[in-house]
Amino acid sequence: MTRSSEQANAGGRMNALVVEDSPPMRKMIVFALSRIRELSVTEADDGVDALRRIASTKFDIIITDINMPILDGLKLVKRLRADDAYKDVPIIIITTEGAEEDRQRALALGANAYITKPIQAPTVIKLVREILGMSGG
Ligand SMILES: [Mg+2]
C-alpha cells in the first residue's frame, strides 16, 4: 500500500500518513496530497497497518478516518498520543457529516483538526499546508 515510501525524506520532504479503510476515499486523499510537492505520502489500510508504518517511518502529519475495522481512528489517536514520538505530531481526522460525537471524542483525545466527508481536495490541501506551516497554497 505504500505508494512513495521509497521517496521518504528525499530532498528533505515531509512525511504524511493517510489512514483510511476505503480504497477510493484513500486514493482521493492521496491524490489531493500529491499536489503538495514538499510532501511524501504513505497509505495505511486501518489503524493496525498505521501502527506498523509508524514503527518504521517518522511521520510529520497523520490524516486518519474514524470508522475502520480492527483498530479505529479514535483508538489510533489515543495510541499515538500515548507514544512519546507521536504525542505532538499533528493529527487530522476524517469524519462523516453528522458524526459530531466522534469529532468531539477525537479532539478530546488530542486530534488537531477534522475534515468532513464528502472531502474536497482543496480543503485537505489547505488544511495540511496550514498545519505544517507551509507557505502559499
Ligand atoms: Mg472508514
Backbone and ligand atoms as CSV (ligand in chain L), in Angstrom:
chain,resi,resn,atom,element,x,y,z
A,1,MET,N,N,0.807,-1.217,0.000
A,1,MET,CA,C,0.000,0.000,0.000
A,1,MET,C,C,0.839,1.265,0.000
A,2,THR,N,N,2.143,1.115,0.152
A,2,THR,CA,C,2.986,2.299,0.184
A,2,THR,C,C,3.257,2.766,-1.228
A,3,ARG,N,N,2.788,3.945,-1.507
A,3,ARG,CA,C,2.931,4.421,-2.860
A,3,ARG,C,C,4.289,5.063,-3.088
A,4,SER,N,N,4.765,5.779,-2.094
A,4,SER,CA,C,6.001,6.520,-2.340
A,4,SER,C,C,6.929,6.507,-1.137
A,5,SER,N,N,6.860,5.466,-0.333
A,5,SER,CA,C,7.720,5.466,0.846
A,5,SER,C,C,9.196,5.425,0.470
A,6,GLU,N,N,9.477,4.897,-0.718
A,6,GLU,CA,C,10.877,4.861,-1.146
A,6,GLU,C,C,11.406,6.272,-1.374
A,7,GLN,N,N,10.465,7.231,-1.483
A,7,GLN,CA,C,10.891,8.620,-1.679
A,7,GLN,C,C,10.930,9.386,-0.365
A,8,ALA,N,N,10.576,8.700,0.714
A,8,ALA,CA,C,10.506,9.385,2.002
A,8,ALA,C,C,11.823,10.081,2.310
A,9,ASN,N,N,11.711,11.302,2.760
A,9,ASN,CA,C,12.865,12.115,3.140
A,9,ASN,C,C,13.729,12.572,1.972
A,10,ALA,N,N,13.409,12.146,0.773
A,10,ALA,CA,C,14.173,12.615,-0.377
A,10,ALA,C,C,13.976,14.123,-0.506
A,11,GLY,N,N,15.072,14.833,-0.605
A,11,GLY,CA,C,15.006,16.280,-0.760
A,11,GLY,C,C,14.420,16.977,0.449
A,12,GLY,N,N,14.526,16.365,1.622
A,12,GLY,CA,C,14.033,16.992,2.839
A,12,GLY,C,C,12.533,17.141,2.880
A,13,ARG,N,N,11.829,16.280,2.186
A,13,ARG,CA,C,10.374,16.390,2.189
A,13,ARG,C,C,9.788,15.915,3.514
A,14,MET,N,N,8.575,16.351,3.778
A,14,MET,CA,C,7.888,15.914,4.988
A,14,MET,C,C,7.071,14.669,4.664
A,15,ASN,N,N,6.839,13.860,5.698
A,15,ASN,CA,C,6.118,12.605,5.504
A,15,ASN,C,C,4.710,12.678,6.071
A,16,ALA,N,N,3.741,12.285,5.231
A,16,ALA,CA,C,2.351,12.229,5.682
A,16,ALA,C,C,1.871,10.787,5.618
A,17,LEU,N,N,1.060,10.395,6.602
A,17,LEU,CA,C,0.455,9.070,6.608
A,17,LEU,C,C,-1.062,9.232,6.486
A,18,VAL,N,N,-1.636,8.571,5.484
A,18,VAL,CA,C,-3.086,8.602,5.274
A,18,VAL,C,C,-3.655,7.250,5.680
A,19,VAL,N,N,-4.521,7.251,6.705
A,19,VAL,CA,C,-5.092,6.025,7.240
A,19,VAL,C,C,-6.580,6.008,6.921
A,20,GLU,N,N,-6.975,5.117,6.025
A,20,GLU,CA,C,-8.376,5.086,5.569
A,20,GLU,C,C,-8.657,3.698,5.014
A,21,ASP,N,N,-9.758,3.070,5.459
A,21,ASP,CA,C,-10.050,1.704,5.021
A,21,ASP,C,C,-10.745,1.644,3.658
A,22,SER,N,N,-11.328,2.741,3.215
A,22,SER,CA,C,-11.995,2.730,1.913
A,22,SER,C,C,-10.989,3.084,0.813
A,23,PRO,N,N,-10.686,2.111,-0.084
A,23,PRO,CA,C,-9.675,2.400,-1.119
A,23,PRO,C,C,-9.976,3.626,-1.983
A,24,PRO,N,N,-11.228,3.831,-2.462
A,24,PRO,CA,C,-11.463,5.024,-3.284
A,24,PRO,C,C,-11.248,6.322,-2.507
A,25,MET,N,N,-11.687,6.318,-1.230
A,25,MET,CA,C,-11.515,7.516,-0.401
A,25,MET,C,C,-10.033,7.771,-0.147
A,26,ARG,N,N,-9.305,6.669,0.132
A,26,ARG,CA,C,-7.867,6.798,0.400
A,26,ARG,C,C,-7.140,7.355,-0.823
A,27,LYS,N,N,-7.474,6.816,-1.983
A,27,LYS,CA,C,-6.836,7.276,-3.224
A,27,LYS,C,C,-7.119,8.743,-3.483
A,28,MET,N,N,-8.345,9.145,-3.172
A,28,MET,CA,C,-8.733,10.530,-3.398
A,28,MET,C,C,-7.897,11.480,-2.519
A,29,ILE,N,N,-7.733,11.095,-1.260
A,29,ILE,CA,C,-6.954,11.930,-0.331
A,29,ILE,C,C,-5.477,11.951,-0.742
A,30,VAL,N,N,-4.954,10.767,-1.098
A,30,VAL,CA,C,-3.549,10.672,-1.513
A,30,VAL,C,C,-3.315,11.505,-2.775
A,31,PHE,N,N,-4.282,11.441,-3.692
A,31,PHE,CA,C,-4.156,12.212,-4.926
A,31,PHE,C,C,-4.131,13.711,-4.617
A,32,ALA,N,N,-4.997,14.134,-3.715
A,32,ALA,CA,C,-5.023,15.555,-3.323
A,32,ALA,C,C,-3.673,15.950,-2.731
A,33,LEU,N,N,-3.165,15.118,-1.810
A,33,LEU,CA,C,-1.904,15.464,-1.130
A,33,LEU,C,C,-0.697,15.393,-2.057
A,34,SER,N,N,-0.818,14.610,-3.145
A,34,SER,CA,C,0.296,14.506,-4.087
A,34,SER,C,C,0.555,15.849,-4.782
A,35,ARG,N,N,-0.406,16.763,-4.668
A,35,ARG,CA,C,-0.208,18.092,-5.250
A,35,ARG,C,C,0.649,18.987,-4.364
A,36,ILE,N,N,0.935,18.526,-3.155
A,36,ILE,CA,C,1.865,19.274,-2.300
A,36,ILE,C,C,3.247,18.687,-2.541
A,37,ARG,N,N,4.077,19.420,-3.254
A,37,ARG,CA,C,5.380,18.896,-3.676
A,37,ARG,C,C,6.304,18.544,-2.521
A,38,GLU,N,N,6.160,19.299,-1.416
A,38,GLU,CA,C,7.067,19.115,-0.269
A,38,GLU,C,C,6.688,17.910,0.584
A,39,LEU,N,N,5.662,17.154,0.131
A,39,LEU,CA,C,5.133,16.083,0.961
A,39,LEU,C,C,5.312,14.718,0.297
A,40,SER,N,N,5.723,13.739,1.117
A,40,SER,CA,C,5.786,12.357,0.664
A,40,SER,C,C,4.655,11.619,1.394
A,41,VAL,N,N,3.814,10.920,0.647
A,41,VAL,CA,C,2.600,10.350,1.229
A,41,VAL,C,C,2.656,8.827,1.289
A,42,THR,N,N,2.338,8.279,2.450
A,42,THR,CA,C,2.270,6.834,2.662
A,42,THR,C,C,0.830,6.479,3.025
A,43,GLU,N,N,0.371,5.306,2.580
A,43,GLU,CA,C,-1.001,4.878,2.843
A,43,GLU,C,C,-1.048,3.732,3.838
A,44,ALA,N,N,-2.091,3.732,4.674
A,44,ALA,CA,C,-2.350,2.602,5.569
A,44,ALA,C,C,-3.835,2.243,5.475
A,45,ASP,N,N,-4.122,0.936,5.541
A,45,ASP,CA,C,-5.488,0.409,5.389
A,45,ASP,C,C,-6.383,0.608,6.602
A,46,ASP,N,N,-5.774,0.610,7.764
A,46,ASP,CA,C,-6.535,0.716,9.012
A,46,ASP,C,C,-5.560,1.070,10.140
A,47,GLY,N,N,-6.069,1.123,11.362
A,47,GLY,CA,C,-5.243,1.527,12.493
A,47,GLY,C,C,-4.061,0.614,12.750
A,48,VAL,N,N,-4.264,-0.684,12.557
A,48,VAL,CA,C,-3.179,-1.642,12.802
A,48,VAL,C,C,-2.062,-1.435,11.773
A,49,ASP,N,N,-2.467,-1.270,10.530
A,49,ASP,CA,C,-1.487,-1.015,9.473
A,49,ASP,C,C,-0.744,0.303,9.762
A,50,ALA,N,N,-1.468,1.283,10.276
A,50,ALA,CA,C,-0.850,2.570,10.619
A,50,ALA,C,C,0.227,2.390,11.693
A,51,LEU,N,N,-0.068,1.600,12.715
A,51,LEU,CA,C,0.913,1.383,13.789
A,51,LEU,C,C,2.157,0.690,13.250
A,52,ARG,N,N,1.937,-0.230,12.298
A,52,ARG,CA,C,3.076,-0.901,11.662
A,52,ARG,C,C,3.950,0.118,10.927
A,53,ARG,N,N,3.293,1.040,10.235
A,53,ARG,CA,C,4.055,2.017,9.440
A,53,ARG,C,C,4.794,3.028,10.317
A,54,ILE,N,N,4.145,3.437,11.423
A,54,ILE,CA,C,4.837,4.427,12.258
A,54,ILE,C,C,6.028,3.815,12.988
A,55,ALA,N,N,6.059,2.489,13.066
A,55,ALA,CA,C,7.192,1.827,13.709
A,55,ALA,C,C,8.458,1.945,12.868
A,56,SER,N,N,8.304,2.142,11.541
A,56,SER,CA,C,9.485,2.185,10.686
A,56,SER,C,C,9.750,3.550,10.057
A,57,THR,N,N,8.777,4.444,10.089
A,57,THR,CA,C,8.961,5.770,9.491
A,57,THR,C,C,8.463,6.822,10.471
A,58,LYS,N,N,9.159,7.961,10.546
A,58,LYS,CA,C,8.660,9.054,11.378
A,58,LYS,C,C,7.829,9.984,10.497
A,59,PHE,N,N,6.547,10.063,10.808
A,59,PHE,CA,C,5.659,10.914,10.023
A,59,PHE,C,C,5.516,12.282,10.671
A,60,ASP,N,N,5.315,13.303,9.814
A,60,ASP,CA,C,5.175,14.672,10.289
A,60,ASP,C,C,3.721,15.060,10.476
A,61,ILE,N,N,2.833,14.287,9.851
A,61,ILE,CA,C,1.395,14.546,9.986
A,61,ILE,C,C,0.647,13.244,9.680
A,62,ILE,N,N,-0.472,13.041,10.383
A,62,ILE,CA,C,-1.275,11.839,10.172
A,62,ILE,C,C,-2.713,12.265,9.904
A,63,ILE,N,N,-3.259,11.731,8.819
A,63,ILE,CA,C,-4.653,12.015,8.457
A,63,ILE,C,C,-5.386,10.691,8.562
A,64,THR,N,N,-6.355,10.594,9.475
A,64,THR,CA,C,-6.995,9.302,9.688
A,64,THR,C,C,-8.515,9.335,9.686
A,65,ASP,N,N,-9.087,8.315,9.071
A,65,ASP,CA,C,-10.519,8.072,9.122
A,65,ASP,C,C,-10.862,7.649,10.551
A,66,ILE,N,N,-12.132,7.772,10.931
A,66,ILE,CA,C,-12.572,7.314,12.253
A,66,ILE,C,C,-13.100,5.885,12.163
A,67,ASN,N,N,-14.040,5.658,11.260
A,67,ASN,CA,C,-14.674,4.345,11.164
A,67,ASN,C,C,-13.856,3.377,10.324
A,68,MET,N,N,-13.166,2.460,11.023
A,68,MET,CA,C,-12.328,1.453,10.358
A,68,MET,C,C,-12.412,0.173,11.173
A,69,PRO,N,N,-12.265,-0.990,10.505
A,69,PRO,CA,C,-12.270,-2.246,11.255
A,69,PRO,C,C,-10.985,-2.424,12.076
A,70,ILE,N,N,-11.048,-3.343,13.019
A,70,ILE,CA,C,-9.914,-3.760,13.860
A,70,ILE,C,C,-9.452,-2.673,14.827
A,71,LEU,N,N,-8.843,-1.609,14.301
A,71,LEU,CA,C,-8.410,-0.519,15.182
A,71,LEU,C,C,-8.899,0.781,14.542
A,72,ASP,N,N,-9.902,1.391,15.150
A,72,ASP,CA,C,-10.500,2.580,14.530
A,72,ASP,C,C,-9.678,3.847,14.795
A,73,GLY,N,N,-10.118,4.946,14.215
A,73,GLY,CA,C,-9.374,6.193,14.302
A,73,GLY,C,C,-9.270,6.753,15.713
A,74,LEU,N,N,-10.320,6.552,16.511
A,74,LEU,CA,C,-10.281,7.058,17.887
A,74,LEU,C,C,-9.216,6.327,18.693
A,75,LYS,N,N,-9.187,4.997,18.546
A,75,LYS,CA,C,-8.167,4.213,19.256
A,75,LYS,C,C,-6.776,4.570,18.754
A,76,LEU,N,N,-6.674,4.830,17.445
A,76,LEU,CA,C,-5.371,5.203,16.881
A,76,LEU,C,C,-4.887,6.532,17.481
A,77,VAL,N,N,-5.771,7.516,17.564
A,77,VAL,CA,C,-5.400,8.816,18.139
A,77,VAL,C,C,-4.915,8.621,19.577
A,78,LYS,N,N,-5.657,7.796,20.326
A,78,LYS,CA,C,-5.298,7.523,21.711
A,78,LYS,C,C,-3.904,6.894,21.810
A,79,ARG,N,N,-3.649,5.909,20.939
A,79,ARG,CA,C,-2.347,5.227,20.940
A,79,ARG,C,C,-1.219,6.195,20.575
A,80,LEU,N,N,-1.469,7.032,19.572
A,80,LEU,CA,C,-0.437,7.976,19.130
A,80,LEU,C,C,-0.112,8.990,20.227
A,81,ARG,N,N,-1.129,9.481,20.899
A,81,ARG,CA,C,-0.899,10.484,21.946
A,81,ARG,C,C,-0.183,9.904,23.173
A,82,ALA,N,N,-0.246,8.581,23.307
A,82,ALA,CA,C,0.445,7.924,24.420
A,82,ALA,C,C,1.884,7.560,24.054
A,83,ASP,N,N,2.241,7.793,22.792
A,83,ASP,CA,C,3.563,7.440,22.274
A,83,ASP,C,C,4.444,8.697,22.276
A,84,ASP,N,N,5.576,8.646,22.968
A,84,ASP,CA,C,6.464,9.810,23.063
A,84,ASP,C,C,6.810,10.413,21.710
A,85,ALA,N,N,7.029,9.546,20.708
A,85,ALA,CA,C,7.432,10.026,19.386
A,85,ALA,C,C,6.269,10.701,18.647
A,86,TYR,N,N,5.051,10.464,19.086
A,86,TYR,CA,C,3.875,10.973,18.364
A,86,TYR,C,C,2.952,11.839,19.189
A,87,LYS,N,N,3.372,12.164,20.406
A,87,LYS,CA,C,2.434,12.906,21.244
A,87,LYS,C,C,2.162,14.319,20.729
A,88,ASP,N,N,3.097,14.880,19.939
A,88,ASP,CA,C,2.899,16.223,19.415
A,88,ASP,C,C,2.722,16.292,17.894
A,89,VAL,N,N,2.685,15.149,17.248
A,89,VAL,CA,C,2.559,15.146,15.783
A,89,VAL,C,C,1.103,15.472,15.398
A,90,PRO,N,N,0.918,16.423,14.468
A,90,PRO,CA,C,-0.444,16.806,14.098
A,90,PRO,C,C,-1.263,15.638,13.541
A,91,ILE,N,N,-2.513,15.552,13.995
A,91,ILE,CA,C,-3.432,14.522,13.507
A,91,ILE,C,C,-4.700,15.208,13.004
A,92,ILE,N,N,-5.053,14.890,11.761
A,92,ILE,CA,C,-6.327,15.365,11.199
A,92,ILE,C,C,-7.246,14.152,11.092
A,93,ILE,N,N,-8.452,14.267,11.604
A,93,ILE,CA,C,-9.385,13.150,11.473
A,93,ILE,C,C,-10.390,13.428,10.357
A,94,ILE,N,N,-10.859,12.336,9.765
A,94,ILE,CA,C,-11.852,12.413,8.700
A,94,ILE,C,C,-13.148,11.830,9.260
A,95,THR,N,N,-14.187,12.632,9.293
A,95,THR,CA,C,-15.448,12.124,9.827
A,95,THR,C,C,-16.568,12.299,8.812
A,96,THR,N,N,-17.653,11.597,9.062
A,96,THR,CA,C,-18.829,11.760,8.213
A,96,THR,C,C,-19.672,12.888,8.773
A,97,GLU,N,N,-20.464,13.457,7.905
A,97,GLU,CA,C,-21.338,14.546,8.309
A,97,GLU,C,C,-22.286,14.056,9.402
A,98,GLY,N,N,-22.463,14.846,10.437
A,98,GLY,CA,C,-23.383,14.468,11.500
A,98,GLY,C,C,-22.728,13.694,12.630
A,99,ALA,N,N,-21.483,13.251,12.424
A,99,ALA,CA,C,-20.798,12.468,13.462
A,99,ALA,C,C,-20.128,13.383,14.483
A,100,GLU,N,N,-20.941,14.269,15.057
A,100,GLU,CA,C,-20.434,15.274,15.997
A,100,GLU,C,C,-19.767,14.630,17.210
A,101,GLU,N,N,-20.347,13.534,17.678
A,101,GLU,CA,C,-19.815,12.862,18.862
A,101,GLU,C,C,-18.398,12.327,18.603
A,102,ASP,N,N,-18.192,11.703,17.423
A,102,ASP,CA,C,-16.869,11.202,17.042
A,102,ASP,C,C,-15.859,12.349,16.988
A,103,ARG,N,N,-16.280,13.458,16.403
A,103,ARG,CA,C,-15.391,14.620,16.291
A,103,ARG,C,C,-14.970,15.103,17.675
A,104,GLN,N,N,-15.939,15.258,18.550
A,104,GLN,CA,C,-15.639,15.741,19.901
A,104,GLN,C,C,-14.705,14.786,20.635
A,105,ARG,N,N,-14.967,13.487,20.493
A,105,ARG,CA,C,-14.120,12.497,21.167
A,105,ARG,C,C,-12.701,12.533,20.630
A,106,ALA,N,N,-12.576,12.637,19.300
A,106,ALA,CA,C,-11.247,12.656,18.682
A,106,ALA,C,C,-10.464,13.898,19.107
A,107,LEU,N,N,-11.140,15.031,19.146
A,107,LEU,CA,C,-10.471,16.271,19.548
A,107,LEU,C,C,-10.082,16.196,21.023
A,108,ALA,N,N,-10.966,15.611,21.843
A,108,ALA,CA,C,-10.669,15.458,23.269
A,108,ALA,C,C,-9.480,14.517,23.480
A,109,LEU,N,N,-9.325,13.535,22.588
A,109,LEU,CA,C,-8.203,12.590,22.692
A,109,LEU,C,C,-6.895,13.193,22.178
A,110,GLY,N,N,-6.993,14.351,21.510
A,110,GLY,CA,C,-5.775,15.027,21.083
A,110,GLY,C,C,-5.613,15.254,19.587
A,111,ALA,N,N,-6.654,14.959,18.805
A,111,ALA,CA,C,-6.568,15.276,17.373
A,111,ALA,C,C,-6.554,16.794,17.218
A,112,ASN,N,N,-5.891,17.296,16.170
A,112,ASN,CA,C,-5.732,18.732,15.999
A,112,ASN,C,C,-6.838,19.392,15.187
A,113,ALA,N,N,-7.379,18.645,14.223
A,113,ALA,CA,C,-8.359,19.237,13.312
A,113,ALA,C,C,-9.178,18.124,12.688
A,114,TYR,N,N,-10.260,18.493,12.034
A,114,TYR,CA,C,-11.049,17.472,11.348
A,114,TYR,C,C,-11.510,17.976,9.995
A,115,ILE,N,N,-11.756,17.040,9.096
A,115,ILE,CA,C,-12.400,17.348,7.827
A,115,ILE,C,C,-13.583,16.399,7.691
A,116,THR,N,N,-14.624,16.875,7.045
A,116,THR,CA,C,-15.858,16.114,6.945
A,116,THR,C,C,-16.070,15.616,5.520
A,117,LYS,N,N,-16.469,14.330,5.414
A,117,LYS,CA,C,-16.822,13.769,4.104
A,117,LYS,C,C,-18.159,14.381,3.674
A,118,PRO,N,N,-18.410,14.637,2.398
A,118,PRO,CA,C,-17.510,14.384,1.263
A,118,PRO,C,C,-16.327,15.347,1.248
A,119,ILE,N,N,-15.144,14.782,0.998
A,119,ILE,CA,C,-13.922,15.548,1.068
A,119,ILE,C,C,-13.649,16.310,-0.231
A,120,GLN,N,N,-13.295,17.583,-0.054
A,120,GLN,CA,C,-12.915,18.414,-1.196
A,120,GLN,C,C,-11.390,18.537,-1.185
A,121,ALA,N,N,-10.751,18.204,-2.304
A,121,ALA,CA,C,-9.291,18.234,-2.384
A,121,ALA,C,C,-8.695,19.572,-1.904
A,122,PRO,N,N,-9.215,20.730,-2.359
A,122,PRO,CA,C,-8.606,21.994,-1.935
A,122,PRO,C,C,-8.649,22.200,-0.419
A,123,THR,N,N,-9.711,21.682,0.225
A,123,THR,CA,C,-9.850,21.809,1.681
A,123,THR,C,C,-8.745,21.019,2.392
A,124,VAL,N,N,-8.498,19.789,1.932
A,124,VAL,CA,C,-7.454,18.946,2.528
A,124,VAL,C,C,-6.097,19.605,2.333
A,125,ILE,N,N,-5.825,20.052,1.131
A,125,ILE,CA,C,-4.534,20.655,0.808
A,125,ILE,C,C,-4.279,21.893,1.671
A,126,LYS,N,N,-5.282,22.744,1.760
A,126,LYS,CA,C,-5.151,23.987,2.523
A,126,LYS,C,C,-4.889,23.682,4.000
A,127,LEU,N,N,-5.649,22.758,4.557
A,127,LEU,CA,C,-5.506,22.419,5.974
A,127,LEU,C,C,-4.134,21.819,6.281
A,128,VAL,N,N,-3.678,20.889,5.435
A,128,VAL,CA,C,-2.377,20.248,5.647
A,128,VAL,C,C,-1.257,21.279,5.537
A,129,ARG,N,N,-1.351,22.160,4.542
A,129,ARG,CA,C,-0.324,23.194,4.381
A,129,ARG,C,C,-0.278,24.115,5.596
A,130,GLU,N,N,-1.450,24.484,6.064
A,130,GLU,CA,C,-1.534,25.367,7.244
A,130,GLU,C,C,-0.897,24.703,8.453
A,131,ILE,N,N,-1.300,23.457,8.701
A,131,ILE,CA,C,-0.822,22.757,9.897
A,131,ILE,C,C,0.690,22.523,9.850
A,132,LEU,N,N,1.222,22.280,8.649
A,132,LEU,CA,C,2.663,22.040,8.520
A,132,LEU,C,C,3.460,23.343,8.349
A,133,GLY,N,N,2.757,24.469,8.371
A,133,GLY,CA,C,3.428,25.744,8.255
A,133,GLY,C,C,4.061,26.000,6.904
A,134,MET,N,N,3.444,25.448,5.854
A,134,MET,CA,C,3.963,25.663,4.503
A,134,MET,C,C,3.336,26.930,3.933
A,135,SER,N,N,4.137,27.702,3.224
A,135,SER,CA,C,3.618,28.942,2.668
A,135,SER,C,C,2.901,28.685,1.361
A,136,GLY,N,N,2.118,29.628,0.935
A,136,GLY,CA,C,1.425,29.531,-0.353
A,136,GLY,C,C,0.279,28.536,-0.288
A,137,GLY,N,N,-0.330,28.269,-1.440
A,137,GLY,CA,C,-1.468,27.367,-1.444
A,137,GLY,C,C,-1.220,26.312,-2.468
L,1,MG,MG,MG,-13.990,4.066,7.062
